[in-house]
């Protein structure tokens, strides 16, 4: 085949033959792809060839080429002044191909969202394939598994006994179980009737393709020891207990000794858990390998339980991986937590960069940051949470730690701190000042605890009781350790003497509230305040904190959690019999949070600056919120009912349609927790249950099976068609819905209006007077509202309707039911058989109301 040599502009090129669809290098004039054969020469097949066209190949003969032009029949195409008719084949040299004005080959235009969608699917499939290749389940399956474990109360050790000695022993074949036995293990351990098949199969395959014994792969079974070890590492508990349990799990002959291969199997399960938890396994692996070299202290070639526990207890990254929850011991021990850094951060030990987006370990107390491998050699923590000698009482000094200058500006000279280049700058653990290294000499010695001084208990205000009684004596290291481990952990040996004109804050945090928000809030408060002011509710409950702050004057309480957590704290305060009940504020976590909305603390924490929230708490005011007792007296019937969740009402009580929807939602969430892992999904489920309730109307004609008495007088419901009745202590319900509705406030305050009504204020049923009544959580009265159905509830929730039907305002109410009905207290539903329910006033609790919202109007100062 020839080239363009000898051809002139304007010459017409004719084809000697037409190439078949199997010839390489051809392309159309418009660049459109053509149907091409996959089977070979002479066998056409309607499949598109998406491969990139190859360069044309000369095959001899002038005017012959494999690049064919296709246009409309009979049309001419001029390229570089060369006329070409449809169907002609021309030859291009590389230079001529570059000189043509055809432009790039034509591609179909597609929208960006389609490309993004396709890319996401490709990445997802690639991630799943990589996970399967490594013997891992996909991230979505692991998240679903964690959701199941959050709702389960079972322990691996309990399930293991059922398989070794109990009713599930038929599924055990030595130390192996088949797929059917594995499914039974998941059902019992996760307390789920129907574990999704895809999750069961993915987990089973991950244990098969993982590092198991060879015969387990051949027999299509998995090792029960590996399964139990894996789940025990994921569940809650002390790291020491996990280490001992995993050791005994592989110690089949119960002689207290493991060989190196058995220890390797434990390490492999730890590595798998680390990968699921998004750890940098490349850094953890050499740490564990180094631990394995040093674990055999006596050089016997085997590992005893004592050696295993000693090695695990001194390997900081391993303890953090196992869920280390250190007790404050004030012996220089850091409180490590794994953290990924979105900005350049430098190791406090080796001073090299940890890496953008890489994981390291950060101390919750002092913000000391190290690589995983540097944690073993880290300097002791400088934070002391209490005064150990009399000279330290009453005088608080700065505690400076290198690095950690987040703002990047010096508080002394107001110049920039170049934090992105190296480990520079100093920050104080207590007042949170950030300065240059050179500005340290100009800073004073005494620390005033900065902007949050009103909330902080400095270490100089906490001291052992022996110092107060004049019985101070020298304490050896051994006795000091005993004091830290035993007495101070129970807060019985410490005394608090707060700084004058301050209001120390006692913080309770529920780490499970709001997903992982609770855990982050716990870490932040441990740094912003004295760690002895912050208590993890899942660890010891609220009792230790209340005992520690029992005699502290002027203290406040901050509850970080949902309405259920707040009710738990208030109930515990009732039982504690404190000499002075401190006021309670709420930092709402999760969804709902009706009480926090009414107290002006918002509907949910969304990562705002906690320092700003603490400043708002300084400007809060105290109100005394009513609390109500609930007494349920069941009738003598054969019908069964669920246990009553609470005996005290803080927010609301309801019977009928809304309780029915909440009960169905609650049952479905307990049965399929993986389907309720986001706020949007929860709302969609709630909408589905409300829709079905509006269709079937399970609580229709509620007045026929229910009678109501208010302060001993019957409430007439005969002329009403109701499907639900709500009793309100606060105006917010179901995440912000106001069933009572807005009321134009008349002149004068609420207490003045109630005084003007006289004795009639205790019981109000007149519709005209009810129109002017304003709900008040301090007036020792309840608001009673009627609901006509699920549709009306939806209208109120979406603001399409102002409120439900106002029935009464009273100080005591009694219900008599004649059939099983759905009920709920503060969002916790249950089914109740025929009974009598009495609601009476219990007491009042001091609560803190947040400052009024700032006006968004530019001229708000004129209002």
C-alpha positions in Angstrom: 0.0 0.0 0.0 1.4 3.4 -0.9 1.5 6.7 1.0 0.7 10.3 0.2 3.9 10.6 -1.8 3.2 11.7 -5.4 -0.3 12.8 -4.5 -1.4 16.3 -5.0 -4.1 18.4 -3.3 -7.4 17.9 -5.1 -6.7 14.3 -6.3 -9.4 11.8 -5.8 -8.4 8.5 -4.2 -10.3 5.4 -5.2 -10.2 2.0 -3.4 -9.0 -1.1 -5.0 -10.7 -3.2 -2.4 -12.7 -2.7 0.8 -11.3 -4.1 4.0 -13.3 -6.4 6.1 -14.5 -5.5 9.6 -11.7 -7.7 11.0 -8.9 -5.5 9.6 -7.0 -3.5 12.2 -6.3 0.2 12.1 -9.5 1.4 10.3 -11.6 4.2 11.6 -14.5 6.2 10.2 -14.3 9.8 9.0 -16.5 11.0 11.8 -14.8 8.8 14.4 -17.9 6.8 15.2 -17.3 3.2 16.4 -18.4 0.5 14.1 -19.8 -3.0 14.8 -16.9 -5.4 14.6 -16.5 -9.2 14.6 -15.2 -10.9 17.8 -15.3 -14.3 16.2 -12.6 -13.7 13.5 -12.5 -13.0 9.8 -15.7 -13.4 7.9 -17.8 -13.8 11.0 -19.8 -10.6 11.8 -21.3 -10.2 15.2 -23.1 -7.1 16.5 -20.7 -6.2 19.3 -19.0 -2.8 19.6 -15.2 -2.9 19.6 -14.2 -0.5 22.3 -10.5 -1.0 21.9 -8.3 1.9 20.8 -7.7 1.8 17.0 -4.2 0.8 16.0 -2.0 2.7 13.6 -2.7 1.8 9.9 -0.4 -0.8 8.3 0.7 -0.4 4.7 0.0 -3.6 2.8 1.3 -2.6 -0.6 -0.4 -1.2 -3.7 -1.0 2.5 -4.4 -4.1 4.0 -3.0 -4.8 1.1 -0.7 -5.3 1.6 3.0 -7.3 0.3 5.9 -8.7 3.7 6.9 -12.2 3.9 5.4 -14.4 7.0 5.4 -18.1 6.7 6.0 -20.5 9.6 5.3 -23.8 10.0 3.6 -24.0 8.1 0.3 -22.6 10.1 -2.6 -21.1 12.8 -0.3 -17.6 14.2 -0.7 -15.2 15.0 2.1 -12.3 17.4 1.5 -9.3 16.9 3.8 -6.2 19.1 3.2 -7.8 20.0 -0.2 -8.1 16.3 -1.0 -11.6 15.1 -2.1 -12.7 11.7 -0.8 -15.9 10.0 -1.6 -17.9 7.8 0.8 -16.5 4.3 0.8 -13.0 5.3 -0.3 -10.0 4.0 1.6 -7.1 6.3 2.1 -3.7 6.0 3.6 -2.4 8.3 6.3 1.2 8.9 7.2 1.8 9.9 10.9 2.5 13.5 9.9 -0.5 13.7 7.7 -2.6 12.2 10.5 -1.4 15.0 12.7 -2.2 17.7 10.0 -5.8 16.6 9.5 -8.5 18.9 10.9 -10.8 16.1 11.9 -10.0 16.6 15.6 -10.1 13.8 18.2 -12.2 10.7 17.7 -15.9 11.3 18.5 -17.1 10.1 21.9 -20.7 10.1 23.1 -21.4 13.0 25.5 -22.4 11.7 29.0 -23.3 13.6 32.0 -20.9 13.9 34.9 -23.3 12.2 37.3 -23.3 9.1 35.1 -19.5 9.0 35.1 -19.4 9.4 38.9 -22.0 6.7 39.3 -20.0 4.3 37.1 -16.8 5.1 38.9 -18.4 4.5 42.3 -19.7 1.1 41.1 -16.2 0.2 39.8 -14.5 1.2 43.0 -17.1 -0.6 45.1 -16.6 -3.8 43.1 -12.9 -3.4 43.2 -13.0 -2.9 47.0 -15.1 -6.0 47.5 -12.8 -8.0 45.2 -9.7 -6.8 47.1 -11.5 -7.6 50.4 -12.4 -11.1 49.2 -8.9 -11.7 47.9 -7.5 -10.8 51.4 -10.1 -12.8 53.2 -11.9 -9.7 54.5 -15.5 -8.7 54.4 -16.5 -5.4 52.7 -16.6 -2.2 54.7 -20.4 -2.0 54.4 -20.7 -5.6 55.7 -18.4 -4.7 58.6 -20.5 -1.6 59.5 -23.6 -3.7 59.4 -22.0 -6.2 61.8 -21.0 -3.5 64.2 -24.6 -2.2 64.2 -25.8 -5.7 65.2 -23.2 -5.9 68.0 -24.3 -2.5 69.4 -27.7 -3.9 70.1 -26.6 -7.3 71.4 -25.9 -8.1 75.0 -24.3 -11.5 74.6 -20.7 -12.3 75.3 -18.6 -14.6 73.2 -17.7 -16.7 76.2 -21.4 -17.4 76.8 -22.0 -18.5 73.3 -18.9 -20.6 73.3 -20.2 -22.6 76.2 -23.3 -23.5 74.3 -21.3 -25.0 71.5 -18.8 -26.8 73.7 -21.1 -28.1 76.4 -24.7 -27.0 75.6 -27.4 -27.6 73.1 -25.3 -26.4 70.1 -22.6 -29.0 70.6 -24.1 -31.0 67.6 -22.7 -28.4 65.2 -19.2 -28.7 66.6 -16.7 -31.0 64.8 -13.6 -30.9 66.9 -12.7 -27.2 66.8 -14.6 -26.6 63.5 -18.2 -25.7 62.6 -19.9 -25.7 59.2 -21.9 -23.0 57.6 -25.1 -24.1 59.4 -23.4 -24.0 62.7 -21.9 -20.7 61.9 -25.3 -19.2 61.2 -26.5 -20.5 64.6 -23.5 -18.9 66.2 -24.4 -15.5 64.6 -28.0 -15.7 65.6 -27.3 -16.4 69.2 -24.4 -14.0 69.6 -26.0 -11.1 67.7 -29.5 -11.9 69.2 -31.1 -11.6 65.8 -33.7 -14.0 64.4 -32.7 -13.3 60.8 -29.1 -12.4 60.1 -28.9 -11.4 56.4 -27.7 -14.3 54.2 -25.1 -12.1 52.4 -23.6 -11.1 55.7 -23.4 -14.6 57.1 -21.9 -15.9 53.9 -19.4 -13.1 53.6 -18.2 -13.7 57.2 -18.0 -17.4 56.7 -16.0 -17.0 53.5 -13.7 -14.5 55.2 -12.8 -17.1 57.9 -12.4 -19.8 55.3 -10.1 -17.8 53.1 -8.2 -16.3 56.0 -5.3 -17.9 57.8 -7.0 -21.1 59.1 -5.9 -24.7 59.3 -5.6 -26.4 55.9 -8.2 -29.1 56.7 -10.8 -26.5 57.4 -10.6 -25.2 53.9 -10.9 -28.7 52.5 -13.9 -29.6 54.6 -15.8 -26.4 54.1 -15.7 -25.5 57.8 -14.1 -22.7 59.9 -12.3 -22.8 63.2 -14.5 -21.9 66.1 -11.5 -20.6 68.0 -10.7 -18.1 65.2 -14.4 -17.0 65.1 -14.5 -16.6 68.9 -11.2 -14.8 69.0 -12.3 -12.3 66.3 -15.6 -11.4 68.0 -14.0 -11.1 71.4 -11.6 -8.5 70.1 -14.4 -6.5 68.7 -16.7 -6.5 71.8 -16.4 -4.3 74.8 -14.3 -5.1 77.8 -10.9 -4.7 79.4 -7.9 -5.3 77.2 -6.4 -7.6 79.9 -9.5 -9.8 79.9 -9.4 -9.9 76.1 -5.8 -11.0 76.1 -6.5 -13.7 78.7 -9.6 -15.0 76.8 -7.8 -15.2 73.5 -4.9 -17.1 75.1 -7.2 -19.6 76.7 -9.1 -20.0 73.5 -6.2 -21.5 71.7 -4.8 -23.3 74.8 -6.8 -26.5 74.0 -4.9 -28.8 76.4 -5.3 -26.2 79.2 -1.6 -26.4 80.2 -1.1 -22.6 80.1 1.4 -22.7 77.3 1.1 -21.8 73.6 3.6 -22.5 70.8 4.6 -19.8 68.3 2.1 -21.0 65.6 -0.9 -20.7 68.0 0.2 -17.2 69.0 0.6 -16.3 65.3 -3.1 -17.2 64.8 -4.1 -14.7 67.6 -1.9 -12.0 66.0 -3.6 -12.7 62.6 -7.0 -12.1 64.1 -5.8 -8.9 65.6 -4.5 -7.7 62.3 -7.8 -8.5 60.6 -9.7 -6.4 63.3 -7.2 -3.6 62.8 -7.8 -3.5 59.0 -11.6 -3.4 59.6 -11.1 -0.5 62.0 -9.1 1.4 59.3 -5.8 1.1 61.1 -2.5 1.5 59.2 -1.6 -2.2 59.3 1.8 -1.6 57.7 2.9 0.2 60.9 1.1 -2.2 63.3 2.6 -5.3 61.8 6.3 -4.6 62.7 5.2 -3.6 66.2 3.5 -6.9 66.8 6.4 -8.8 65.2 8.8 -7.1 67.6 6.6 -8.0 70.4 6.6 -11.6 69.3 10.5 -11.6 69.4 10.5 -10.3 73.0 7.5 -12.2 74.3 9.5 -15.4 75.2 11.3 -14.0 78.2 12.8 -17.3 79.3 13.8 -18.5 75.8 11.8 -21.8 76.1 10.4 -21.6 72.6 6.8 -21.5 74.0 4.7 -18.7 75.6 3.1 -18.9 79.0 0.0 -16.9 80.0 2.1 -14.6 82.2 4.5 -13.8 79.4 1.6 -13.2 77.0 -0.2 -10.8 79.4 3.1 -9.0 80.2 3.9 -8.4 76.6 0.4 -7.3 75.7 0.2 -4.9 78.7 3.4 -3.1 77.6 2.5 -2.8 73.9 0.6 0.5 73.7 -0.7 0.3 70.1 -2.0 -3.2 70.9 -3.8 -2.0 74.0 -5.4 0.9 72.1 -6.5 -1.6 69.4 -8.1 -3.8 72.0 -10.1 -0.9 73.3 -7.9 0.5 76.1 -9.8 2.5 78.7 -7.2 3.7 81.2 -8.1 4.8 84.7 -6.7 8.1 85.7 -3.6 7.1 87.8 -1.5 10.3 87.7 1.6 8.3 87.3 2.7 9.8 83.9 0.6 7.4 81.9 -0.9 8.8 78.7 -4.5 8.2 77.7 -3.9 7.2 74.1 -6.4 7.1 71.3 -5.9 6.4 67.5 -6.4 9.5 65.4 -6.0 10.4 61.7 -4.6 13.9 61.1 -6.0 15.9 58.2 -3.2 18.5 58.6 0.6 18.2 58.9 1.4 17.0 62.4 4.8 16.1 63.9 5.7 13.4 66.3 6.6 14.7 69.8 9.3 12.0 70.2 11.2 11.8 66.9 10.0 15.2 65.6 9.4 13.8 62.1 6.1 14.2 60.2 3.4 11.7 60.9 2.1 12.2 57.4 -1.0 13.9 55.9 -4.0 11.7 56.5 -1.9 9.1 58.3 -2.8 7.6 61.7 -0.9 8.2 64.9 -1.6 8.1 68.6 -2.8 11.2 70.5 -3.1 11.6 74.3 -6.5 12.8 75.5 -4.9 14.6 78.4 -2.0 16.6 77.0 -2.3 16.3 73.1 1.1 14.6 73.0 1.3 13.0 69.5 3.5 10.1 68.4 3.8 7.5 65.7 2.5 4.1 66.6 6.0 2.7 66.9 7.1 5.7 69.0 4.5 5.2 71.7 6.6 2.8 73.7 9.4 5.4 74.1 7.2 8.4 74.7 8.0 10.8 77.5 5.6 10.6 80.6 2.4 12.6 80.5 2.9 16.0 82.2 -0.7 16.3 83.3 -1.5 15.8 87.0 -5.2 15.9 87.9 -4.8 16.6 91.6 -2.2 18.1 94.0 0.1 15.5 95.5 1.6 17.8 98.2 0.5 20.7 100.3 2.7 23.2 98.4 0.7 22.6 95.2 -2.7 23.3 96.8 -4.3 26.6 95.8 -1.7 27.6 93.2 -2.0 26.4 89.6 1.0 26.5 87.3 1.2 26.4 83.5 1.8 22.9 82.0 3.5 23.4 78.7 3.6 20.7 75.9 5.4 21.1 72.6 3.3 21.3 69.5 -0.5 21.2 69.4 -0.8 24.9 68.3 -4.0 24.5 66.3 -4.7 28.2 65.8 -1.3 28.9 64.4 -0.9 32.3 66.1 1.0 33.2 69.3 -1.2 34.5 72.2 1.8 36.4 73.5 3.1 38.4 70.5 0.2 37.7 68.1 2.6 36.6 65.3 2.2 33.4 63.3 3.5 30.1 64.5 4.9 28.1 61.5 3.3 24.8 62.6 3.5 23.2 59.1 7.3 23.1 58.9 8.4 21.4 62.0 7.5 20.7 65.7 7.3 24.2 67.0 5.3 26.2 69.5 4.0 25.3 73.0 0.5 25.0 74.4 -0.7 25.0 78.0 -2.9 22.0 78.9 -5.0 24.1 81.4 -5.5 27.6 79.9 -4.9 26.4 76.3 -2.6 29.3 75.4 -0.4 28.8 72.4 3.0 30.6 72.2 6.3 30.6 70.4 9.2 28.8 72.1 11.0 32.1 72.4 7.9 33.7 74.2 8.0 31.2 77.1 10.3 33.4 79.2 7.9 36.3 79.0 5.0 34.2 80.3 4.2 34.2 84.0 4.3 31.0 86.1 0.8 31.0 87.4 -2.1 29.7 85.3 -5.6 31.1 85.5 -7.2 28.3 83.4 -8.1 30.7 80.6 -11.6 31.4 79.2 -13.1 28.3 80.7 -12.0 29.1 84.3 -15.6 29.2 85.5 -16.0 25.5 84.6 -12.6 24.0 85.3 -11.4 22.3 88.5 -7.7 22.9 88.4 -5.4 20.2 90.0 -4.6 22.7 92.8 -8.3 22.4 93.9 -8.3 18.6 94.3 -6.1 17.0 96.9 -6.0 13.9 99.1 -8.0 14.0 102.3 -4.9 13.1 104.4 -3.4 16.5 103.4 -6.4 18.4 104.7 -6.3 16.7 108.1 -2.6 17.4 108.7 -1.6 13.8 108.4 0.7 14.3 105.4 3.5 11.8 105.2 6.0 10.6 102.7 4.5 8.2 100.2 6.7 5.7 98.5 6.3 4.7 94.9 4.6 1.5 95.9 2.1 3.1 98.2 1.5 5.9 95.7 0.7 3.3 93.1 -1.7 1.6 95.5 -3.4 5.0 96.2 -3.8 5.7 92.5 -5.1 2.2 91.6 -7.5 1.7 94.5 -8.6 4.8 96.4 -8.4 7.5 93.8 -10.3 5.4 91.3 -13.3 5.5 93.6 -12.8 9.2 94.4 -13.1 8.5 98.1 -9.6 9.7 99.0 -9.9 13.1 97.3 -11.3 16.3 98.5 -12.5 19.3 96.3 -11.9 22.9 97.2 -13.0 24.9 94.1 -11.7 28.4 93.2 -13.9 31.1 94.6 -16.6 32.6 92.3 -16.5 29.6 90.0 -19.0 26.9 89.1 -17.2 23.6 88.5 -18.8 21.5 85.8 -19.6 17.8 86.2 -19.9 16.2 82.8 -21.7 12.9 82.0 -21.2 11.5 78.5 -23.0 8.6 76.9 -20.5 7.4 74.2 -23.2 5.5 72.3 -25.5 8.5 71.8 -25.4 10.0 68.3 -23.3 7.3 66.7 -19.7 8.1 67.3 -20.4 11.7 68.4 -20.6 10.7 72.1 -17.1 9.2 72.0 -15.6 12.3 70.3 -17.3 14.6 72.9 -15.9 12.5 75.7 -12.3 13.0 74.3 -12.8 16.7 73.8 -14.1 17.3 77.3 -11.2 15.3 78.8 -8.9 17.9 77.3 -10.9 21.1 77.8 -11.6 20.3 81.5 -9.9 18.3 84.3 -10.4 14.7 83.3 -11.7 14.0 86.8 -14.7 16.1 85.9 -15.7 13.9 82.9 -17.4 10.5 83.4 -18.2 7.8 80.9 -21.7 6.6 81.7 -21.2 3.2 80.0 -18.2 2.4 82.3 -19.5 3.1 85.8 -22.8 5.0 85.5 -23.5 8.4 87.1 -23.1 7.3 90.8 -19.3 7.8 91.1 -19.5 11.3 89.7 -22.3 12.4 91.9 -20.5 11.0 95.0 -17.3 12.9 94.0 -19.2 16.2 93.6 -21.6 15.7 96.5 -20.2 18.5 98.6 -19.0 20.9 95.9 -20.7 24.3 96.2 -22.1 26.0 93.1 -21.4 23.1 90.8 -23.4 22.4 87.6 -24.1 19.2 85.7 -23.9 18.8 81.9 -25.5 15.6 80.4 -24.2 14.7 76.9 -26.8 12.3 75.4 -30.4 11.9 74.4 -33.6 12.4 76.4 -33.2 8.8 77.8 -29.8 9.6 79.2 -31.1 12.8 80.8 -33.9 10.8 82.5 -31.3 8.3 83.8 -29.3 11.1 85.4 -32.3 12.8 86.9 -33.5 9.5 88.4 -30.1 8.8 89.9 -30.0 12.3 91.4 -33.4 11.5 93.1 -31.9 8.4 94.7 -28.6 10.1 95.7 -30.2 12.4 98.3 -27.8 15.2 97.6 -27.7 18.1 100.2 -28.0 20.6 97.3 -29.3 19.5 93.9 -27.1 21.1 91.2 -28.8 22.4 88.0 -28.6 20.3 84.9 -27.9 21.3 81.4 -28.1 19.2 78.2 -25.8 18.7 75.3 -28.1 16.8 72.9 -26.7 13.9 70.9 -28.6 11.8 68.4 -32.1 12.6 67.2 -35.3 13.7 68.9 -34.0 15.5 72.0 -37.4 17.2 72.8 -36.3 18.3 76.3 -33.1 19.9 74.9 -35.2 21.8 72.4 -37.4 23.2 75.1 -34.4 24.2 77.2 -32.9 26.0 74.2 -29.9 23.7 73.8 -30.9 22.7 70.3 -32.1 19.5 68.5 -28.7 17.8 68.2 -25.0 18.5 68.5 -23.4 18.8 65.0 -19.7 19.3 65.8 -19.9 22.9 67.1 -17.1 24.4 69.2 -17.5 23.0 72.7 -15.8 26.1 74.1 -18.6 28.2 72.8 -21.2 25.9 74.2 -19.5 26.2 77.6 -19.6 30.0 77.4 -23.4 29.8 76.6 -23.7 27.6 79.7 -22.2 30.5 81.8 -25.1 32.7 80.7 -27.8 30.1 81.3 -30.7 30.6 83.8 -32.2 28.1 86.3 -35.8 26.9 86.0 -37.5 24.2 88.1 -39.0 21.6 85.7 -42.0 19.5 86.8 -41.6 15.7 87.0 -44.5 13.3 87.2 -45.0 9.8 88.7 -46.8 7.1 86.7 -48.5 4.2 88.4 -49.8 1.4 86.3 -52.4 -0.9 88.0 -53.1 -3.9 85.7 -56.5 -5.6 85.7 -57.0 -9.3 86.4 -57.0 -10.5 82.8 -55.2 -13.3 80.8 -53.8 -10.8 78.3 -50.1 -10.2 78.5 -48.4 -6.8 78.4 -44.8 -5.5 78.0 -43.0 -4.2 81.1 -43.5 -0.4 81.7 -40.2 1.3 80.7 -40.3 4.2 83.2 -42.2 5.3 86.4 -41.4 9.0 85.9 -42.5 11.3 83.1 -40.1 14.1 82.1 -41.4 14.9 78.7 -44.7 13.3 77.7 -47.1 10.3 77.9 -49.4 9.1 75.2 -51.9 6.4 74.3 -53.1 5.5 70.8 -52.0 6.3 67.3 -48.6 7.9 67.9 -47.6 5.2 70.4 -48.6 2.5 67.9 -46.3 4.0 65.3 -43.5 4.4 67.8 -44.0 0.8 68.9 -43.8 -0.6 65.4 -40.7 1.5 64.7 -39.1 0.2 68.0 -39.8 -3.5 67.2 -38.5 -3.2 63.7 -35.4 -1.4 64.8 -34.6 -4.1 67.3 -35.2 -6.9 64.8 -33.3 -5.3 61.9 -30.8 -2.7 63.3 -28.9 -2.5 60.1 -31.9 -0.8 58.4 -31.9 2.1 60.9 -28.3 3.4 60.5 -29.1 7.0 59.4 -31.5 9.8 60.2 -32.9 9.8 56.7 -33.7 6.0 56.8 -35.3 6.5 60.2 -37.6 9.2 58.9 -38.5 7.1 55.9 -39.4 4.1 58.1 -41.4 6.3 60.4 -43.3 7.7 57.4 -44.0 4.1 56.2 -45.4 3.1 59.6 -47.5 6.3 59.8 -48.9 5.6 56.3 -49.9 2.1 57.2 -51.4 3.3 60.5 -53.5 5.8 58.6 -54.8 3.1 56.3 -55.6 0.4 58.9 -56.5 2.8 61.9 -55.7 0.3 64.6 -56.7 2.8 67.3 -60.0 4.0 65.8 -62.8 4.9 68.2 -60.4 5.2 71.1 -63.1 6.7 73.3 -64.9 3.4 73.4 -62.1 1.6 75.2 -60.8 4.5 77.3 -62.1 6.8 80.0 -60.2 9.8 81.3 -60.5 11.6 84.7 -58.8 14.9 85.5 -58.5 15.7 89.2 -61.4 13.3 89.9 -63.7 14.7 87.2 -64.6 12.7 84.1 -63.5 14.2 80.7 -66.2 14.0 78.1 -64.9 12.4 74.9 -68.3 11.2 73.5 -68.6 13.9 70.8 -65.0 13.4 69.6 -63.5 11.0 67.2 -60.0 10.4 68.5 -57.3 7.9 67.8 -54.8 9.1 70.4 -54.4 11.2 73.5 -51.1 12.9 74.6 -50.3 14.2 78.0 -47.6 16.9 77.7 -45.1 18.2 80.3 -43.1 20.1 77.7 -44.4 21.6 74.4 -42.1 19.5 72.2 -42.8 16.0 71.1 -41.5 13.6 68.4 -38.4 15.7 67.6 -39.8 19.2 67.7 -43.6 18.8 67.0 -45.7 21.2 69.1 -49.0 19.3 69.6 -50.4 22.0 71.9 -49.7 24.7 69.3 -48.6 28.3 69.5 -50.6 30.7 71.7 -50.6 34.5 71.4 -49.3 35.5 74.7 -51.6 37.9 76.6 -50.3 40.8 78.5 -48.6 39.8 81.8 -46.5 36.8 82.7 -47.7 33.2 82.9 -47.7 33.1 86.7 -49.8 36.2 86.9 -52.4 34.7 84.6 -52.6 31.5 86.7 -53.0 33.6 89.8 -55.8 35.6 88.2 -57.6 32.3 87.3 -57.5 31.3 91.0 -58.6 27.7 91.9 -59.8 27.2 88.3 -56.1 27.2 87.2 -55.7 23.6 88.5 -58.4 22.2 86.1 -59.2 23.9 82.8 -61.5 22.4 80.3 -63.3 25.5 78.8 -62.3 25.7 75.1 -62.2 29.5 75.2 -59.8 29.6 78.1 -57.7 26.8 76.7 -57.1 29.0 73.6 -55.2 31.5 75.7 -53.3 29.0 77.9 -49.5 28.9 77.4 -47.7 25.6 78.2 -45.2 26.0 81.1 -42.9 23.2 82.3 -42.7 24.8 85.8 -46.5 25.4 86.6 -47.2 21.9 88.1 -49.8 21.2 85.4 -50.1 19.0 82.4 -51.6 19.7 79.0 -53.9 17.1 77.5 -54.2 17.0 73.7 -56.4 14.8 71.4 -55.2 13.4 68.1 -57.6 12.5 65.3 -55.3 10.1 63.5 -51.9 9.5 61.8 -52.7 12.0 59.0 -53.2 14.8 61.5 -49.9 13.9 63.2 -48.2 14.1 59.9 -49.7 17.5 59.2 -48.5 18.8 62.6 -45.0 17.4 62.0 -44.8 19.1 58.6 -46.2 22.3 60.0 -49.3 22.0 57.7 -51.5 22.1 60.8 -51.0 24.2 63.9 -51.8 21.7 66.6 -54.0 18.9 67.9 -57.3 19.3 69.8 -56.8 20.9 73.2 -58.8 18.9 75.8 -57.7 20.1 79.2 -55.0 21.5 81.5 -54.8 19.8 84.9 -52.6 18.7 87.8 -53.6 15.1 88.0 -55.0 12.6 85.5 -56.3 9.0 85.5 -56.9 6.6 82.6 -59.0 3.5 82.6 -58.6 1.1 79.6 -60.7 -1.9 78.6 -58.4 -3.5 76.0 -54.7 -3.8 75.1 -53.4 -0.5 73.8 -50.1 1.0 72.7 -48.6 3.5 75.1 -45.3 5.4 75.4 -43.4 7.4 78.0 -40.7 9.9 76.8 -40.4 8.0 73.5 -40.2 4.5 74.9 -43.3 2.5 73.7 -44.9 -0.7 75.0 -48.2 -2.6 74.7 -50.3 -2.5 77.8 -53.2 -4.8 78.7 -56.4 -3.4 80.4 -55.3 -1.3 83.4 -55.7 1.9 85.4 -52.9 4.6 85.0 -52.5 7.4 87.5 -50.3 10.4 86.8 -49.5 12.7 89.7 -46.9 15.4 90.4 -43.6 14.0 91.9 -41.2 16.9 92.3 -39.3 19.7 90.5 -35.7 19.5 89.2 -33.5 22.5 88.6 -32.6 22.7 84.9 -30.5 25.2 83.0 -32.1 27.1 80.1 -29.8 28.3 77.4 -29.5 31.9 76.4 -32.1 33.2 73.9 -31.0 32.9 70.3 -29.3 35.9 68.8 -31.4 37.9 66.4 -30.5 37.3 62.7 -32.0 40.7 61.9 -29.4 43.4 61.2 -31.5 45.9 63.2 -32.1 43.3 66.0 -30.7 45.8 68.5 -33.8 48.0 68.0 -36.2 45.2 69.1 
